[in-house]
């Protein structure tokens, strides 16, 4: 699969071959400008490849989006400031043109409980911390009950402590729901901590520099950060990405 920006006559992605196992946690890791977010948008049916095809569960990505198979969690929460956490979490489901719209509020409540915000459903966005706001964003996607979650650097704007907490919460959510997750980050430690597989993307038209299978036991806690295998993995990935990667 390839993608080029015709207006700039620039090939962003070239000859990528990506196969994702259902129920797995896959991370796209790389420096800014390597095409991670572009690839995620192609997987989400927002952009179309200029060459090749993307199929999800046997159907084109655009059809998978229409069937609500895919949920997207963006970099910023993008919550409506005049709506409560529950209203924001239920918003996408309310727009569904089928029977799911009638179940918007109950589905959003279940999603808020899953992300640990059951007690905050009446709070407005300005009353939420950055981590809480991003949890509402995740709940908004989960309320649609998609099979696949595409997450575009959702924790990049959070402070280090909150980011660590969100990594633990996301790992818990993934284990509970069994959903397929495709996660974009430029943080090596985050990629190793969360993932089953890490695809390292380089600046040369997004080509994969390495595909790393992470053989660390689950569930993963903060103690895994001191595991020599974890250190070995992060060092191996750092070798591909320094000096642009962060830990």
C-alpha positions as protocol buffer text, in pm:
chain_id: "A"
residue {
  index: 1
  type: UNK
  ca { x: 0 y: 0 z: 0 }
}
residue {
  index: 2
  type: UNK
  ca { x: 127 y: 349 z: -88 }
}
residue {
  index: 3
  type: UNK
  ca { x: 7 y: 705 z: -34 }
}
residue {
  index: 4
  type: UNK
  ca { x: 120 y: 1024 z: -208 }
}
residue {
  index: 5
  type: UNK
  ca { x: 17 y: 1385 z: -159 }
}
residue {
  index: 6
  type: UNK
  ca { x: -56 y: 1482 z: -516 }
}
residue {
  index: 7
  type: UNK
  ca { x: -59 y: 1856 z: -450 }
}
residue {
  index: 8
  type: UNK
  ca { x: 295 y: 1833 z: -314 }
}
residue {
  index: 9
  type: UNK
  ca { x: 414 y: 1556 z: -547 }
}
residue {
  index: 10
  type: UNK
  ca { x: 541 y: 1380 z: -235 }
}
residue {
  index: 11
  type: UNK
  ca { x: 523 y: 1008 z: -158 }
}
residue {
  index: 12
  type: UNK
  ca { x: 447 y: 981 z: 214 }
}
residue {
  index: 13
  type: UNK
  ca { x: 409 y: 603 z: 237 }
}
residue {
  index: 14
  type: UNK
  ca { x: 542 y: 347 z: -7 }
}
residue {
  index: 15
  type: UNK
  ca { x: 504 y: -30 z: -35 }
}
residue {
  index: 16
  type: UNK
  ca { x: 372 y: -87 z: 317 }
}
residue {
  index: 17
  type: UNK
  ca { x: 244 y: -431 z: 406 }
}
residue {
  index: 18
  type: UNK
  ca { x: 63 y: -448 z: 740 }
}
residue {
  index: 19
  type: UNK
  ca { x: -131 y: -746 z: 875 }
}
residue {
  index: 20
  type: UNK
  ca { x: -298 y: -706 z: 1215 }
}
residue {
  index: 21
  type: UNK
  ca { x: -426 y: -998 z: 1421 }
}
residue {
  index: 22
  type: UNK
  ca { x: -778 y: -940 z: 1563 }
}
residue {
  index: 23
  type: UNK
  ca { x: -770 y: -866 z: 1934 }
}
residue {
  index: 24
  type: UNK
  ca { x: -406 y: -761 z: 1936 }
}
residue {
  index: 25
  type: UNK
  ca { x: -249 y: -434 z: 2051 }
}
residue {
  index: 26
  type: UNK
  ca { x: -32 y: -293 z: 1771 }
}
residue {
  index: 27
  type: UNK
  ca { x: 173 y: 25 z: 1788 }
}
residue {
  index: 28
  type: UNK
  ca { x: 310 y: 242 z: 1508 }
}
residue {
  index: 29
  type: UNK
  ca { x: 625 y: 400 z: 1647 }
}
residue {
  index: 30
  type: UNK
  ca { x: 837 y: 663 z: 1478 }
}
residue {
  index: 31
  type: UNK
  ca { x: 956 y: 1023 z: 1467 }
}
residue {
  index: 32
  type: UNK
  ca { x: 737 y: 1316 z: 1371 }
}
residue {
  index: 33
  type: UNK
  ca { x: 676 y: 1329 z: 998 }
}
residue {
  index: 34
  type: UNK
  ca { x: 727 y: 958 z: 928 }
}
residue {
  index: 35
  type: UNK
  ca { x: 365 y: 899 z: 827 }
}
residue {
  index: 36
  type: UNK
  ca { x: 223 y: 735 z: 1142 }
}
residue {
  index: 37
  type: UNK
  ca { x: -89 y: 949 z: 1156 }
}
residue {
  index: 38
  type: UNK
  ca { x: -133 y: 930 z: 779 }
}
residue {
  index: 39
  type: UNK
  ca { x: -132 y: 552 z: 797 }
}
residue {
  index: 40
  type: UNK
  ca { x: -384 y: 562 z: 1081 }
}
residue {
  index: 41
  type: UNK
  ca { x: -613 y: 785 z: 871 }
}
residue {
  index: 42
  type: UNK
  ca { x: -590 y: 537 z: 585 }
}
residue {
  index: 43
  type: UNK
  ca { x: -679 y: 251 z: 820 }
}
residue {
  index: 44
  type: UNK
  ca { x: -970 y: 462 z: 943 }
}
residue {
  index: 45
  type: UNK
  ca { x: -1102 y: 527 z: 593 }
}
residue {
  index: 46
  type: UNK
  ca { x: -1036 y: 903 z: 620 }
}
residue {
  index: 47
  type: UNK
  ca { x: -773 y: 890 z: 343 }
}
residue {
  index: 48
  type: UNK
  ca { x: -755 y: 649 z: 51 }
}
residue {
  index: 49
  type: UNK
  ca { x: -426 y: 493 z: -56 }
}
residue {
  index: 50
  type: UNK
  ca { x: -304 y: 600 z: -399 }
}
residue {
  index: 51
  type: UNK
  ca { x: -191 y: 241 z: -458 }
}
residue {
  index: 52
  type: UNK
  ca { x: -304 y: -84 z: -301 }
}
residue {
  index: 53
  type: UNK
  ca { x: -599 y: -162 z: -77 }
}
residue {
  index: 54
  type: UNK
  ca { x: -691 y: -167 z: 290 }
}
residue {
  index: 55
  type: UNK
  ca { x: -931 y: -435 z: 407 }
}
residue {
  index: 56
  type: UNK
  ca { x: -1070 y: -472 z: 757 }
}
residue {
  index: 57
  type: UNK
  ca { x: -1252 y: -791 z: 841 }
}
residue {
  index: 58
  type: UNK
  ca { x: -1271 y: -865 z: 470 }
}
residue {
  index: 59
  type: UNK
  ca { x: -1426 y: -533 z: 370 }
}
residue {
  index: 60
  type: UNK
  ca { x: -1280 y: -201 z: 250 }
}
residue {
  index: 61
  type: UNK
  ca { x: -1181 y: 40 z: 527 }
}
residue {
  index: 62
  type: UNK
  ca { x: -1442 y: 297 z: 421 }
}
residue {
  index: 63
  type: UNK
  ca { x: -1718 y: 35 z: 455 }
}
residue {
  index: 64
  type: UNK
  ca { x: -1584 y: -70 z: 795 }
}
residue {
  index: 65
  type: UNK
  ca { x: -1615 y: 292 z: 910 }
}
residue {
  index: 66
  type: UNK
  ca { x: -1976 y: 311 z: 786 }
}
residue {
  index: 67
  type: UNK
  ca { x: -2056 y: -9 z: 972 }
}
residue {
  index: 68
  type: UNK
  ca { x: -1906 y: 139 z: 1291 }
}
residue {
  index: 69
  type: UNK
  ca { x: -1641 y: -133 z: 1305 }
}
residue {
  index: 70
  type: UNK
  ca { x: -1378 y: 133 z: 1370 }
}
residue {
  index: 71
  type: UNK
  ca { x: -1356 y: 385 z: 1653 }
}
residue {
  index: 72
  type: UNK
  ca { x: -1110 y: 676 z: 1646 }
}
residue {
  index: 73
  type: UNK
  ca { x: -949 y: 844 z: 1948 }
}
residue {
  index: 74
  type: UNK
  ca { x: -775 y: 1165 z: 1832 }
}
residue {
  index: 75
  type: UNK
  ca { x: -476 y: 1345 z: 1979 }
}
residue {
  index: 76
  type: UNK
  ca { x: -700 y: 1600 z: 2153 }
}
residue {
  index: 77
  type: UNK
  ca { x: -1026 y: 1511 z: 2330 }
}
residue {
  index: 78
  type: UNK
  ca { x: -1231 y: 1768 z: 2130 }
}
residue {
  index: 79
  type: UNK
  ca { x: -1513 y: 1768 z: 2386 }
}
residue {
  index: 80
  type: UNK
  ca { x: -1806 y: 2006 z: 2348 }
}
residue {
  index: 81
  type: UNK
  ca { x: -1764 y: 2251 z: 2639 }
}
residue {
  index: 82
  type: UNK
  ca { x: -2136 y: 2294 z: 2709 }
}
residue {
  index: 83
  type: UNK
  ca { x: -2205 y: 1921 z: 2734 }
}
residue {
  index: 84
  type: UNK
  ca { x: -2142 y: 1692 z: 3031 }
}
residue {
  index: 85
  type: UNK
  ca { x: -1904 y: 1397 z: 3024 }
}
residue {
  index: 86
  type: UNK
  ca { x: -2200 y: 1165 z: 2969 }
}
residue {
  index: 87
  type: UNK
  ca { x: -2340 y: 1377 z: 2686 }
}
residue {
  index: 88
  type: UNK
  ca { x: -1999 y: 1395 z: 2517 }
}
residue {
  index: 89
  type: UNK
  ca { x: -1948 y: 1021 z: 2555 }
}
residue {
  index: 90
  type: UNK
  ca { x: -2289 y: 946 z: 2405 }
}
residue {
  index: 91
  type: UNK
  ca { x: -2267 y: 1198 z: 2119 }
}
residue {
  index: 92
  type: UNK
  ca { x: -2140 y: 971 z: 1839 }
}
residue {
  index: 93
  type: UNK
  ca { x: -2383 y: 695 z: 1926 }
}
residue {
  index: 94
  type: UNK
  ca { x: -2671 y: 942 z: 1922 }
}
residue {
  index: 95
  type: UNK
  ca { x: -2582 y: 1020 z: 1560 }
}
residue {
  index: 96
  type: UNK
  ca { x: -2600 y: 654 z: 1454 }
}
residue {
  index: 97
  type: UNK
  ca { x: -2868 y: 602 z: 1191 }
}
residue {
  index: 98
  type: UNK
  ca { x: -2990 y: 275 z: 1342 }
}
residue {
  index: 99
  type: UNK
  ca { x: -3122 y: 124 z: 1663 }
}
residue {
  index: 100
  type: UNK
  ca { x: -2797 y: 202 z: 1848 }
}
residue {
  index: 101
  type: UNK
  ca { x: -2899 y: 567 z: 1888 }
}
residue {
  index: 102
  type: UNK
  ca { x: -3174 y: 471 z: 2136 }
}
residue {
  index: 103
  type: UNK
  ca { x: -2912 y: 303 z: 2355 }
}
residue {
  index: 104
  type: UNK
  ca { x: -2673 y: 600 z: 2351 }
}
residue {
  index: 105
  type: UNK
  ca { x: -2698 y: 698 z: 2719 }
}
residue {
  index: 106
  type: UNK
  ca { x: -2672 y: 344 z: 2865 }
}
residue {
  index: 107
  type: UNK
  ca { x: -2383 y: 262 z: 2632 }
}
residue {
  index: 108
  type: UNK
  ca { x: -2203 y: 584 z: 2729 }
}
residue {
  index: 109
  type: UNK
  ca { x: -2253 y: 510 z: 3100 }
}
residue {
  index: 110
  type: UNK
  ca { x: -2101 y: 164 z: 3055 }
}
residue {
  index: 111
  type: UNK
  ca { x: -1809 y: 318 z: 2866 }
}
residue {
  index: 112
  type: UNK
  ca { x: -1753 y: 584 z: 3134 }
}
residue {
  index: 113
  type: UNK
  ca { x: -1753 y: 311 z: 3398 }
}
residue {
  index: 114
  type: UNK
  ca { x: -1499 y: 117 z: 3194 }
}
residue {
  index: 115
  type: UNK
  ca { x: -1262 y: 416 z: 3181 }
}
residue {
  index: 116
  type: UNK
  ca { x: -1311 y: 488 z: 3552 }
}
residue {
  index: 117
  type: UNK
  ca { x: -1531 y: 797 z: 3524 }
}
residue {
  index: 118
  type: UNK
  ca { x: -1870 y: 669 z: 3640 }
}
residue {
  index: 119
  type: UNK
  ca { x: -1877 y: 931 z: 3917 }
}
residue {
  index: 120
  type: UNK
  ca { x: -1794 y: 1217 z: 3677 }
}
residue {
  index: 121
  type: UNK
  ca { x: -2072 y: 1179 z: 3421 }
}
residue {
  index: 122
  type: UNK
  ca { x: -2229 y: 1517 z: 3509 }
}
residue {
  index: 123
  type: UNK
  ca { x: -1905 y: 1715 z: 3498 }
}
residue {
  index: 124
  type: UNK
  ca { x: -1840 y: 1966 z: 3221 }
}
residue {
  index: 125
  type: UNK
  ca { x: -1509 y: 1958 z: 3031 }
}
residue {
  index: 126
  type: UNK
  ca { x: -1365 y: 2255 z: 3222 }
}
residue {
  index: 127
  type: UNK
  ca { x: -1412 y: 2057 z: 3544 }
}
residue {
  index: 128
  type: UNK
  ca { x: -1204 y: 1764 z: 3413 }
}
residue {
  index: 129
  type: UNK
  ca { x: -829 y: 1720 z: 3425 }
}
residue {
  index: 130
  type: UNK
  ca { x: -642 y: 1648 z: 3103 }
}
residue {
  index: 131
  type: UNK
  ca { x: -634 y: 1277 z: 3176 }
}
residue {
  index: 132
  type: UNK
  ca { x: -1005 y: 1271 z: 3261 }
}
residue {
  index: 133
  type: UNK
  ca { x: -1092 y: 1455 z: 2940 }
}
residue {
  index: 134
  type: UNK
  ca { x: -897 y: 1201 z: 2737 }
}
residue {
  index: 135
  type: UNK
  ca { x: -1080 y: 920 z: 2918 }
}
residue {
  index: 136
  type: UNK
  ca { x: -1409 y: 1076 z: 2804 }
}
residue {
  index: 137
  type: UNK
  ca { x: -1272 y: 1077 z: 2450 }
}
residue {
  index: 138
  type: UNK
  ca { x: -1191 y: 706 z: 2480 }
}
residue {
  index: 139
  type: UNK
  ca { x: -1537 y: 641 z: 2628 }
}
residue {
  index: 140
  type: UNK
  ca { x: -1697 y: 824 z: 2333 }
}
residue {
  index: 141
  type: UNK
  ca { x: -1528 y: 577 z: 2096 }
}
residue {
  index: 142
  type: UNK
  ca { x: -1603 y: 275 z: 2317 }
}
residue {
  index: 143
  type: UNK
  ca { x: -1973 y: 367 z: 2341 }
}
residue {
  index: 144
  type: UNK
  ca { x: -2004 y: 275 z: 1972 }
}
residue {
  index: 145
  type: UNK
  ca { x: -1871 y: -72 z: 2060 }
}
residue {
  index: 146
  type: UNK
  ca { x: -1628 y: -85 z: 1767 }
}
residue {
  index: 147
  type: UNK
  ca { x: -1418 y: -394 z: 1702 }
}
residue {
  index: 148
  type: UNK
  ca { x: -1113 y: -176 z: 1636 }
}
residue {
  index: 149
  type: UNK
  ca { x: -981 y: 131 z: 1816 }
}
residue {
  index: 150
  type: UNK
  ca { x: -745 y: 363 z: 1626 }
}
residue {
  index: 151
  type: UNK
  ca { x: -561 y: 589 z: 1870 }
}
residue {
  index: 152
  type: UNK
  ca { x: -354 y: 880 z: 1737 }
}
residue {
  index: 153
  type: UNK
  ca { x: -104 y: 981 z: 2010 }
}
residue {
  index: 154
  type: UNK
  ca { x: -389 y: 1026 z: 2261 }
}
residue {
  index: 155
  type: UNK
  ca { x: -156 y: 1083 z: 2559 }
}
residue {
  index: 156
  type: UNK
  ca { x: 103 y: 1304 z: 2393 }
}
residue {
  index: 157
  type: UNK
  ca { x: -19 y: 1624 z: 2560 }
}
residue {
  index: 158
  type: UNK
  ca { x: -34 y: 1480 z: 2912 }
}
residue {
  index: 159
  type: UNK
  ca { x: 227 y: 1518 z: 3184 }
}
residue {
  index: 160
  type: UNK
  ca { x: 450 y: 1218 z: 3254 }
}
residue {
  index: 161
  type: UNK
  ca { x: 267 y: 1095 z: 3565 }
}
residue {
  index: 162
  type: UNK
  ca { x: -78 y: 1123 z: 3407 }
}
residue {
  index: 163
  type: UNK
  ca { x: 53 y: 955 z: 3093 }
}
residue {
  index: 164
  type: UNK
  ca { x: 178 y: 658 z: 3295 }
}
residue {
  index: 165
  type: UNK
  ca { x: -161 y: 632 z: 3466 }
}
residue {
  index: 166
  type: UNK
  ca { x: -338 y: 641 z: 3128 }
}
residue {
  index: 167
  type: UNK
  ca { x: -113 y: 367 z: 2993 }
}
residue {
  index: 168
  type: UNK
  ca { x: -214 y: 144 z: 3285 }
}
residue {
  index: 169
  type: UNK
  ca { x: -582 y: 227 z: 3234 }
}
residue {
  index: 170
  type: UNK
  ca { x: -565 y: 164 z: 2859 }
}
residue {
  index: 171
  type: UNK
  ca { x: -395 y: -173 z: 2914 }
}
residue {
  index: 172
  type: UNK
  ca { x: -677 y: -262 z: 3153 }
}
residue {
  index: 173
  type: UNK
  ca { x: -945 y: -151 z: 2904 }
}
residue {
  index: 174
  type: UNK
  ca { x: -785 y: -351 z: 2625 }
}
residue {
  index: 175
  type: UNK
  ca { x: -765 y: -663 z: 2842 }
}
residue {
  index: 176
  type: UNK
  ca { x: -1129 y: -624 z: 2948 }
}
residue {
  index: 177
  type: UNK
  ca { x: -1279 y: -556 z: 2603 }
}
residue {
  index: 178
  type: UNK
  ca { x: -1056 y: -770 z: 2380 }
}
residue {
  index: 179
  type: UNK
  ca { x: -1069 y: -505 z: 2108 }
}
residue {
  index: 180
  type: UNK
  ca { x: -806 y: -465 z: 1840 }
}
residue {
  index: 181
  type: UNK
  ca { x: -604 y: -149 z: 1908 }
}
residue {
  index: 182
  type: UNK
  ca { x: -378 y: 35 z: 1665 }
}
residue {
  index: 183
  type: UNK
  ca { x: -188 y: 296 z: 1863 }
}
residue {
  index: 184
  type: UNK
  ca { x: 37 y: 576 z: 1735 }
}
residue {
  index: 185
  type: UNK
  ca { x: 317 y: 717 z: 1950 }
}
residue {
  index: 186
  type: UNK
  ca { x: 672 y: 851 z: 1937 }
}
residue {
  index: 187
  type: UNK
  ca { x: 744 y: 725 z: 2291 }
}
residue {
  index: 188
  type: UNK
  ca { x: 953 y: 409 z: 2296 }
}
residue {
  index: 189
  type: UNK
  ca { x: 868 y: 309 z: 2654 }
}
residue {
  index: 190
  type: UNK
  ca { x: 495 y: 361 z: 2593 }
}
residue {
  index: 191
  type: UNK
  ca { x: 509 y: 147 z: 2279 }
}
residue {
  index: 192
  type: UNK
  ca { x: 683 y: -144 z: 2454 }
}
residue {
  index: 193
  type: UNK
  ca { x: 467 y: -125 z: 2767 }
}
residue {
  index: 194
  type: UNK
  ca { x: 136 y: -140 z: 2581 }
}
residue {
  index: 195
  type: UNK
  ca { x: 198 y: -352 z: 2276 }
}
residue {
  index: 196
  type: UNK
  ca { x: 195 y: -703 z: 2146 }
}
residue {
  index: 197
  type: UNK
  ca { x: 371 y: -581 z: 1831 }
}
residue {
  index: 198
  type: UNK
  ca { x: 560 y: -258 z: 1754 }
}
residue {
  index: 199
  type: UNK
  ca { x: 611 y: -148 z: 1394 }
}
residue {
  index: 200
  type: UNK
  ca { x: 897 y: 103 z: 1372 }
}
residue {
  index: 201
  type: UNK
  ca { x: 850 y: 356 z: 1092 }
}
residue {
  index: 202
  type: UNK
  ca { x: 1134 y: 556 z: 941 }
}
residue {
  index: 203
  type: UNK
  ca { x: 1143 y: 888 z: 758 }
}
residue {
  index: 204
  type: UNK
  ca { x: 1207 y: 718 z: 423 }
}
residue {
  index: 205
  type: UNK
  ca { x: 846 y: 708 z: 297 }
}
residue {
  index: 206
  type: UNK
  ca { x: 727 y: 546 z: 619 }
}
residue {
  index: 207
  type: UNK
  ca { x: 893 y: 215 z: 553 }
}
residue {
  index: 208
  type: UNK
  ca { x: 909 y: -24 z: 846 }
}
residue {
  index: 209
  type: UNK
  ca { x: 1257 y: -40 z: 996 }
}
residue {
  index: 210
  type: UNK
  ca { x: 1163 y: -327 z: 1226 }
}
residue {
  index: 211
  type: UNK
  ca { x: 865 y: -522 z: 1352 }
}
residue {
  index: 212
  type: UNK
  ca { x: 914 y: -616 z: 1717 }
}
residue {
  index: 213
  type: UNK
  ca { x: 701 y: -877 z: 1894 }
}
residue {
  index: 214
  type: UNK
  ca { x: 690 y: -787 z: 2263 }
}
residue {
  index: 215
  type: UNK
  ca { x: 714 y: -1106 z: 2471 }
}
residue {
  index: 216
  type: UNK
  ca { x: 649 y: -951 z: 2811 }
}
residue {
  index: 217
  type: UNK
  ca { x: 388 y: -1120 z: 3033 }
}
residue {
  index: 218
  type: UNK
  ca { x: 47 y: -967 z: 3093 }
}
residue {
  index: 219
  type: UNK
  ca { x: -106 y: -803 z: 3284 }
}
residue {
  index: 220
  type: UNK
  ca { x: 170 y: -545 z: 3283 }
}
residue {
  index: 221
  type: UNK
  ca { x: 233 y: -322 z: 3583 }
}
residue {
  index: 222
  type: UNK
  ca { x: 489 y: -51 z: 3653 }
}
residue {
  index: 223
  type: UNK
  ca { x: 727 y: -323 z: 3772 }
}
residue {
  index: 224
  type: UNK
  ca { x: 775 y: -433 z: 3411 }
}
residue {
  index: 225
  type: UNK
  ca { x: 973 y: -113 z: 3353 }
}
residue {
  index: 226
  type: UNK
  ca { x: 1254 y: -265 z: 3562 }
}
residue {
  index: 227
  type: UNK
  ca { x: 1250 y: -594 z: 3372 }
}
residue {
  index: 228
  type: UNK
  ca { x: 1578 y: -649 z: 3182 }
}
residue {
  index: 229
  type: UNK
  ca { x: 1376 y: -765 z: 2881 }
}
residue {
  index: 230
  type: UNK
  ca { x: 1188 y: -434 z: 2880 }
}
residue {
  index: 231
  type: UNK
  ca { x: 1520 y: -249 z: 2888 }
}
residue {
  index: 232
  type: UNK
  ca { x: 1650 y: -468 z: 2604 }
}
residue {
  index: 233
  type: UNK
  ca { x: 1344 y: -389 z: 2390 }
}
residue {
  index: 234
  type: UNK
  ca { x: 1360 y: -14 z: 2449 }
}
residue {
  index: 235
  type: UNK
  ca { x: 1731 y: -8 z: 2373 }
}
residue {
  index: 236
  type: UNK
  ca { x: 1676 y: -201 z: 2051 }
}
residue {
  index: 237
  type: UNK
  ca { x: 1407 y: 41 z: 1934 }
}
residue {
  index: 238
  type: UNK
  ca { x: 1608 y: 344 z: 2044 }
}
residue {
  index: 239
  type: UNK
  ca { x: 1883 y: 231 z: 1811 }
}
residue {
  index: 240
  type: UNK
  ca { x: 1649 y: 289 z: 1517 }
}
residue {
  index: 241
  type: UNK
  ca { x: 1513 y: 624 z: 1627 }
}
residue {
  index: 242
  type: UNK
  ca { x: 1769 y: 829 z: 1817 }
}
residue {
  index: 243
  type: UNK
  ca { x: 1791 y: 1121 z: 1851 }
}
residue {
  index: 244
  type: UNK
  ca { x: 1423 y: 1188 z: 1765 }
}
residue {
  index: 245
  type: UNK
  ca { x: 1249 y: 941 z: 1997 }
}
residue {
  index: 246
  type: UNK
  ca { x: 1154 y: 1017 z: 2356 }
}
residue {
  index: 247
  type: UNK
  ca { x: 1124 y: 787 z: 2654 }
}
